[in-house]
Structure formats: structure tokens, C-alpha cells
């Protein structure tokens, strides 16, 4: 039923404003992890991030939310065993999977992380359930896995034979002293980066309403002690999104990202800087304060993205209306 009189006028003004409201250009950027990507895995990793960016972008083009777009992009990477997340998760010191994930909505500043998951096929969807259906911002272990069951999330065997082979090799090298376990992570990443093949996946998106979202997912650091939780489920460290600032997600050694609250720092830097400027500045600061071992992708309020890292590689893809699909396996030595 149409309103009448003054309320009708107000209705017409609102409708007009709604119709003339400019839609934002949807943008997505995803990464498949910082670390040391062997040459023979470059093309598979790049194909994986391109597919994830494309899937997320399709959601944005349908007019759906940034939150759904980052979730879909991360699911795509969790289901691709080339990446260290979901199905491809690396193994801890005992040879078990303990996966983490996080998601954050820049419109509401709601967000949540899940940690220490053994069997959930898509940890990112469980993080979204925690964000939307509970009062908590971080849940770990069996309880949250049960919550996944209640919501019908599929389970999977995340312990892939290739990861078991990598774990056995890493343990042998650890035992014969050719790697120094966790003393310290940075040296390990730098010298023996192959054990950190594709650390963590992440996605940032801006939808047609200009809302921002961030998501990430990881098997964590190889040979981590059982019970260790990284940065990925921690808001501010592994990811952050705020419509008023921007969105960012980190990859690399989680302990650095937590100590330096890296993703929130990148978002704060976007008050006065572009996404690229903020990511580059934060990585420079990280290198000075903590050394090598970190990568960042960022997205500012204008839909511009940034990428910076001090690890040997970072694999990423972005998709925007203006620039189309851009993907890179960036290497530094
Ligand atoms: N960045 C992933 C982790 O450290 O767990």
C-alpha cells in the first residue's frame, strides 16, 4: 500500500535517493599464502587463487554481501589441497591437523575465529556461524566442532597423504638437527621455507553497497606444538575489517602478526594512506621490529588493494571491474 500526504512525499524522496545512490565497484583480493613456493607449484597456486577470486567476485556481481564473497573465496581455497587450509592443512608436531579460521564484517564490526579443528571441511563457514549465531569472538576445539555438526557442516579427513609425507621429512630433519625447531620461526621460514609452503589463505572484498569484509583460514605452522593457535582466528592480528578504515589480512608466522597486531595496524594506517601504502609501511615496520616472515593484503574504502611481504613468495589474485583479473606469485630473496 502506498503512503499518503507528508509521508508520501518522504517516501518519494527516499525512493529517489535510493535509485540515484551510486553503487560501489565490487572488488575482491585473495591470497594463497606467503612462504617459499617451489617453482613446480607456482602455476597450480596461481590457478587456485584466480579461481577463488573469480568465485568471490561472482557473488559480488550478483549484488550479494562482501561477507558471503570472502566466505566463498576461502571455501574454494580450503577445498584445494595446494593451499595450507582446510583440506590441505599442514600437520602439527604430532602429525595431526589443528586448523584455524577467522571472518570479520566491516559494516557491523562483528567477527569471530575458530581454532584447533580436526575434522571440519570448511573452517571458514564455522567461523561465520560463530560470528552470526553466538556471542563469542573465538571458540576452539571440540565444542566448536560440535556446533558445526549442529549446523550440518560437512566433516572431512583433512590429513592428506602428501602432508603426512612432508611432516615425516620435516621431523627427520628436525631430529638430525638440520632444522632448529621453532628456534626461531623466522630463521626456519627463511632457511627452510619449503615447510611453510603456502601458509594460510585469505580474502578481502568490497560489495556493491561499499561494505568491506575479511576472511582467512589456515592449517597453521608446520610442526607447531599441539594446542598452538596462530593469528588467523584472532581479530586484529590475522584479519580486520572496518567500513570506515579498510580491510586487511595477514599470512606468515602468526606469532609476529599477533605480537604486532598487524591487520588492525594496516587498517589504522589506511586512515591517511592507500591500501598499498599501508601494507608496505606495515611490512617495513614488521621487518624492523620482528624480522622476516610476514605477508599482508589490504583493501581500502575506495576499493584499491595492496600487497606487501618480506617472505620469499606471496601468491595472490585480485578481481575488479576496472582492472579485471590480476594474479601474481611475487618472489623476493
Ligand atoms: N599465519 C598462520 C599461522 O601462523 O598460524
Boltz pocket constraint, residues with backbone or C-beta under 6 A from the ligand:
constraints:
  - pocket:
      binder: B
      contacts: [[A, 199], [A, 200], [A, 218], [A, 219], [A, 220], [A, 221], [A, 229], [A, 230], [A, 231], [A, 232], [A, 250], [A, 251], [A, 252], [A, 253], [A, 254], [A, 255]]
      max_distance: 6.0
